[in-house]
Amino acid sequence: MMIDGFRHLDGYLDAERQRAYVQLVRGVLAKAPLYRPQMPRSGKPFSILMTNCGGLGWVSDKDGGYRYQPHHPATGRPWPAMPRAFLELWADVAGWPAPPEACLINFYAAGTRLGSHVDCDEAEMRAPVVSVSLGDDAIFHVGGSKRADRKSRMTLRSGDVVVLGGASRRAYHGIDRVIGGTSNLLADGGRINLTLRRVTTA
């Protein structure tokens, strides 16, 4: 059974809006290039590439661990502004009065995964997390508040939006794998995931 507050908005973005979002992401990447973060303590590199836009960006490295900061860890420059379309999406689906402060942009090559985790580095844990899928299909899982809880799995396709609100805000979730060749949205394949988050309580 799906945990309370979880919503899967199947096909929320039509093909035209998906292409527009990809162009917006490319604009962000021109100012804040993708980089490969590291796990805290071990320094092991992530399997995915990432960057951010908005006033804050989520980063991770060996010495500093998981955190939000206002600048790109490689370039030192402030993150680019969040595109208006992303802010409008949040306003449409989040049901939260304040705008998102961070948009984490993850790029998954075919076959990559993201282990089960809870987004818990934000001071404001009442606001939902809004996730947008662009490109190849991904097998997504979501469980409960404990890592060992039973998990539900579904296929996220290009244009799908997921909202983790309510009890599901603290649910373990992740990507089991990305299935290459299932979308032609991205010229070289792969999957882009946008994760909109409210970070502060102000």
C-alpha positions as a LaTeX table, in Angstrom:
\begin{tabular}{lrrr}
\hline
Residue & $x$ (\AA) & $y$ (\AA) & $z$ (\AA) \\
\hline
Met1 & 0.00 & 0.00 & 0.00 \\
Met2 & 1.32 & 3.45 & $-0.89$ \\
Ile3 & 2.28 & 5.72 & 2.00 \\
Asp4 & 0.07 & 8.74 & 2.75 \\
Gly5 & 1.00 & 11.94 & 0.94 \\
Phe6 & 2.68 & 10.24 & $-2.02$ \\
Arg7 & 1.41 & 11.26 & $-5.46$ \\
His8 & 2.47 & 10.00 & $-8.88$ \\
Leu9 & 1.24 & 12.42 & $-11.56$ \\
Asp10 & 1.52 & 10.20 & $-14.62$ \\
Gly11 & 2.37 & 12.14 & $-17.81$ \\
Tyr12 & 1.99 & 15.53 & $-16.11$ \\
Leu13 & 4.25 & 17.22 & $-18.68$ \\
Asp14 & 3.30 & 16.73 & $-22.32$ \\
Ala15 & 5.94 & 16.29 & $-25.03$ \\
Glu16 & 6.20 & 20.01 & $-25.78$ \\
Arg17 & 6.72 & 20.94 & $-22.15$ \\
Gln18 & 9.28 & 18.17 & $-21.74$ \\
Arg19 & 11.32 & 19.59 & $-24.60$ \\
Ala20 & 11.02 & 23.07 & $-23.12$ \\
Tyr21 & 12.24 & 21.79 & $-19.75$ \\
Val22 & 15.26 & 20.17 & $-21.38$ \\
Gln23 & 16.17 & 23.49 & $-22.99$ \\
Leu24 & 15.87 & 25.19 & $-19.61$ \\
Val25 & 18.14 & 22.57 & $-18.04$ \\
Arg26 & 20.71 & 23.15 & $-20.79$ \\
Gly27 & 20.64 & 26.84 & $-19.93$ \\
Val28 & 21.39 & 25.98 & $-16.31$ \\
Leu29 & 24.23 & 23.62 & $-17.29$ \\
Ala30 & 25.89 & 26.37 & $-19.32$ \\
Lys31 & 26.35 & 28.29 & $-16.06$ \\
Ala32 & 26.55 & 25.43 & $-13.55$ \\
Pro33 & 28.06 & 22.33 & $-15.23$ \\
Leu34 & 27.35 & 18.81 & $-14.09$ \\
Tyr35 & 29.88 & 17.41 & $-11.64$ \\
Arg36 & 30.31 & 14.13 & $-9.76$ \\
Pro37 & 29.80 & 14.47 & $-5.99$ \\
Gln38 & 31.46 & 12.27 & $-3.39$ \\
Met39 & 30.15 & 10.27 & $-0.46$ \\
Pro40 & 30.90 & 11.70 & 2.99 \\
Arg41 & 33.96 & 10.24 & 4.79 \\
Ser42 & 34.82 & 7.63 & 2.13 \\
Gly43 & 35.07 & 10.04 & $-0.80$ \\
Lys44 & 33.55 & 7.38 & $-3.06$ \\
Pro45 & 32.15 & 9.07 & $-6.20$ \\
Phe46 & 28.42 & 8.96 & $-6.90$ \\
Ser47 & 27.26 & 6.99 & $-9.92$ \\
Ile48 & 25.25 & 10.00 & $-11.11$ \\
Leu49 & 26.21 & 13.53 & $-12.13$ \\
Met50 & 24.48 & 16.52 & $-10.65$ \\
Thr51 & 24.16 & 20.29 & $-10.44$ \\
Asn52 & 21.63 & 22.78 & $-9.03$ \\
Cys53 & 19.73 & 25.97 & $-9.68$ \\
Gly54 & 18.03 & 28.31 & $-7.24$ \\
Gly55 & 19.32 & 30.21 & $-4.24$ \\
Leu56 & 20.69 & 27.04 & $-2.62$ \\
Gly57 & 22.10 & 23.81 & $-4.00$ \\
Trp58 & 22.53 & 20.37 & $-2.47$ \\
Val59 & 26.11 & 19.09 & $-2.53$ \\
Ser60 & 28.17 & 16.28 & $-1.02$ \\
Asp61 & 31.88 & 15.65 & $-0.64$ \\
Lys62 & 34.30 & 13.69 & 1.54 \\
Asp63 & 35.09 & 16.43 & 4.03 \\
Gly64 & 31.89 & 18.48 & 4.20 \\
Gly65 & 29.29 & 15.74 & 3.81 \\
Tyr66 & 25.70 & 16.37 & 2.72 \\
Arg67 & 24.66 & 20.02 & 2.84 \\
Tyr68 & 23.17 & 23.01 & 1.05 \\
Gln69 & 25.30 & 25.92 & $-0.09$ \\
Pro70 & 24.80 & 28.97 & $-2.33$ \\
His71 & 27.59 & 28.24 & $-4.82$ \\
His72 & 28.81 & 25.53 & $-7.20$ \\
Pro73 & 31.55 & 23.43 & $-5.55$ \\
Ala74 & 33.71 & 23.32 & $-8.70$ \\
Thr75 & 33.29 & 26.79 & $-10.19$ \\
Gly76 & 32.68 & 28.73 & $-6.97$ \\
Arg77 & 29.97 & 30.73 & $-8.73$ \\
Pro78 & 26.45 & 31.22 & $-7.35$ \\
Trp79 & 23.88 & 28.77 & $-8.66$ \\
Pro80 & 21.85 & 30.15 & $-11.57$ \\
Ala81 & 18.32 & 31.33 & $-10.88$ \\
Met82 & 15.57 & 28.74 & $-10.98$ \\
Pro83 & 13.61 & 28.97 & $-14.25$ \\
Arg84 & 10.10 & 30.38 & $-13.94$ \\
Ala85 & 8.59 & 27.17 & $-15.35$ \\
Phe86 & 10.02 & 25.18 & $-12.41$ \\
Leu87 & 8.56 & 27.67 & $-9.94$ \\
Glu88 & 5.19 & 27.45 & $-11.69$ \\
Leu89 & 5.24 & 23.66 & $-11.50$ \\
Trp90 & 5.87 & 23.84 & $-7.76$ \\
Ala91 & 2.99 & 26.29 & $-7.37$ \\
Asp92 & 0.73 & 23.91 & $-9.30$ \\
Val93 & 1.46 & 20.69 & $-7.41$ \\
Ala94 & 3.23 & 21.30 & $-4.09$ \\
Gly95 & 0.44 & 22.86 & $-2.05$ \\
Trp96 & 3.01 & 24.84 & $-0.06$ \\
Pro97 & 2.83 & 28.62 & 0.43 \\
Ala98 & 6.55 & 29.37 & 0.02 \\
Pro99 & 8.55 & 28.81 & $-3.19$ \\
Pro100 & 11.28 & 26.18 & $-3.59$ \\
Glu101 & 14.81 & 27.32 & $-2.82$ \\
Ala102 & 16.73 & 24.49 & $-4.50$ \\
Cys103 & 16.34 & 22.45 & $-7.66$ \\
Leu104 & 18.73 & 19.51 & $-7.70$ \\
Ile105 & 19.41 & 18.31 & $-11.25$ \\
Asn106 & 20.58 & 14.69 & $-11.50$ \\
Phe107 & 21.72 & 13.00 & $-14.69$ \\
Tyr108 & 21.49 & 9.21 & $-14.84$ \\
Ala109 & 23.17 & 7.24 & $-17.61$ \\
Ala110 & 21.48 & 3.99 & $-18.64$ \\
Gly111 & 21.86 & 1.32 & $-15.95$ \\
Thr112 & 22.70 & 3.70 & $-13.10$ \\
Arg113 & 20.86 & 3.70 & $-9.79$ \\
Leu114 & 20.36 & 5.72 & $-6.63$ \\
Gly115 & 20.21 & 3.85 & $-3.34$ \\
Ser116 & 17.31 & 4.04 & $-0.93$ \\
His117 & 17.45 & 7.25 & 1.09 \\
Val118 & 15.41 & 9.95 & 2.81 \\
Asp119 & 15.74 & 13.61 & 1.85 \\
Cys120 & 16.45 & 15.00 & 5.32 \\
Asp121 & 19.04 & 17.75 & 4.97 \\
Glu122 & 16.39 & 20.47 & 4.87 \\
Ala123 & 15.38 & 22.53 & 7.92 \\
Glu124 & 11.81 & 22.65 & 6.52 \\
Met125 & 10.67 & 19.02 & 6.53 \\
Arg126 & 6.96 & 19.82 & 6.30 \\
Ala127 & 7.20 & 21.05 & 2.71 \\
Pro128 & 6.98 & 18.36 & 0.03 \\
Val129 & 9.68 & 17.30 & $-2.39$ \\
Val130 & 8.61 & 17.55 & $-6.04$ \\
Ser131 & 10.41 & 15.35 & $-8.56$ \\
Val132 & 10.27 & 15.56 & $-12.38$ \\
Ser133 & 11.39 & 12.80 & $-14.77$ \\
Leu134 & 12.78 & 13.61 & $-18.22$ \\
Gly135 & 14.18 & 11.02 & $-20.63$ \\
Asp136 & 14.59 & 7.28 & $-20.18$ \\
Asp137 & 12.30 & 5.23 & $-17.94$ \\
Ala138 & 13.38 & 4.56 & $-14.36$ \\
Ile139 & 12.30 & 1.88 & $-11.89$ \\
Phe140 & 11.47 & 3.83 & $-8.73$ \\
His141 & 10.81 & 2.48 & $-5.26$ \\
Val142 & 9.22 & 4.08 & $-2.21$ \\
Gly143 & 8.77 & 2.50 & 1.21 \\
Gly144 & 8.16 & 3.70 & 4.72 \\
Ser145 & 10.02 & 5.56 & 7.42 \\
Lys146 & 12.38 & 2.62 & 8.04 \\
Arg147 & 14.85 & 1.31 & 5.46 \\
Ala148 & 13.57 & $-2.24$ & 5.94 \\
Asp149 & 9.90 & $-1.35$ & 5.36 \\
Arg150 & 8.14 & $-2.95$ & 2.42 \\
Lys151 & 8.63 & $-1.01$ & $-0.81$ \\
Ser152 & 6.34 & $-0.31$ & $-3.73$ \\
Arg153 & 7.87 & $-0.10$ & $-7.20$ \\
Met154 & 6.73 & 1.70 & $-10.32$ \\
Thr155 & 8.08 & 2.85 & $-13.65$ \\
Leu156 & 8.62 & 6.60 & $-13.95$ \\
Arg157 & 8.46 & 7.79 & $-17.55$ \\
Ser158 & 9.41 & 11.05 & $-19.18$ \\
Gly159 & 6.99 & 13.78 & $-18.12$ \\
Asp160 & 5.96 & 12.10 & $-14.87$ \\
Val161 & 5.94 & 14.13 & $-11.66$ \\
Val162 & 6.17 & 12.65 & $-8.15$ \\
Val163 & 5.23 & 14.53 & $-4.99$ \\
Leu164 & 6.58 & 13.31 & $-1.64$ \\
Gly165 & 4.42 & 15.07 & 0.92 \\
Gly166 & 2.82 & 14.25 & 4.24 \\
Ala167 & 4.08 & 11.00 & 5.75 \\
Ser168 & 5.88 & 10.14 & 2.50 \\
Arg169 & 8.18 & 13.14 & 3.02 \\
Arg170 & 10.19 & 10.94 & 5.38 \\
Ala171 & 9.87 & 7.76 & 3.33 \\
Tyr172 & 12.84 & 5.84 & 1.97 \\
His173 & 12.93 & 5.99 & $-1.82$ \\
Gly174 & 15.36 & 5.54 & $-4.69$ \\
Ile175 & 16.01 & 4.45 & $-8.26$ \\
Asp176 & 16.65 & 0.75 & $-8.89$ \\
Arg177 & 17.81 & 1.30 & $-12.46$ \\
Val178 & 17.41 & 3.47 & $-15.52$ \\
Ile179 & 16.32 & 1.62 & $-18.67$ \\
Gly180 & 18.25 & 2.84 & $-21.68$ \\
Gly181 & 16.59 & 3.36 & $-25.04$ \\
Thr182 & 13.08 & 3.97 & $-23.69$ \\
Ser183 & 12.91 & 7.66 & $-24.65$ \\
Asn184 & 14.26 & 9.83 & $-27.46$ \\
Leu185 & 13.91 & 13.08 & $-25.51$ \\
Leu186 & 17.65 & 13.35 & $-24.80$ \\
Ala187 & 19.87 & 13.08 & $-27.86$ \\
Asp188 & 22.42 & 10.83 & $-26.13$ \\
Gly189 & 19.93 & 8.97 & $-23.94$ \\
Gly190 & 19.81 & 8.82 & $-20.18$ \\
Arg191 & 17.52 & 10.44 & $-17.65$ \\
Ile192 & 17.34 & 13.89 & $-16.09$ \\
Asn193 & 15.63 & 14.21 & $-12.73$ \\
Leu194 & 14.67 & 17.57 & $-11.26$ \\
Thr195 & 14.04 & 17.67 & $-7.51$ \\
Leu196 & 12.45 & 20.85 & $-6.15$ \\
Arg197 & 12.87 & 21.48 & $-2.44$ \\
Arg198 & 12.11 & 24.07 & 0.20 \\
Val199 & 15.16 & 24.21 & 2.47 \\
Thr200 & 14.65 & 26.88 & 5.17 \\
Thr201 & 11.74 & 27.56 & 7.47 \\
Ala202 & 11.82 & 31.32 & 6.92 \\
\hline
\end{tabular}
